[in-house]
Amino acid sequence: MAQIYDYTVKDGKGNDVKLSQFNGKVMLIVNTATGCGFTPQYKGLEGLYQKYHEKGLEILDFPCNQFGNQAPGSNEEITQFCTLHYNTTFPQLAKIEVNGSNADPLYKYLKEQKKGVIGSSIKWNFTKFLVDRNGTVIARFAPTDTPEKIDSHIAALL
């Protein structure tokens, strides 16, 4: 059976990123968009990253344009937007699909591990998956769950 560390994703420049490099870290994996009502959560995500990165937190940001065409830019444009407006410093990966036949294999795995209120599908942008230091998907949080609301869940794993 596959483990999260078996997956390789792409960064915004198209380079391979092996999730095995995050073995022993707590990961918060989020599908994001720059033109969404939840976009201001980037500020909270960066706050979590600044607060917990040195203690072992990694935030993996996957832009996704599947919900209302809310992430239409290129990987570079999305990175520039996030850096300019929210001063993000956590890894931003390549834009992906999270639902349907073209869903990224990592997201297929995450959805199998933790189903949501509408089954395995991702409901909207800013759905968050929390992964412990051993690679176990511990929790799935709805887009309405702010980074500040999940702070204590992250702290408990660190």
Salt bridges, closest charged atoms under 4 A:
ASP16 OD1 - LYS10 NZ 2.55
GLU58 OE2 - LYS25 NZ 3.97
GLU58 OE2 - HIS53 ND1 3.67
ASP145 OD1 - LYS149 NZ 3.04
ASP151 OD2 - LYS51 NZ 2.91
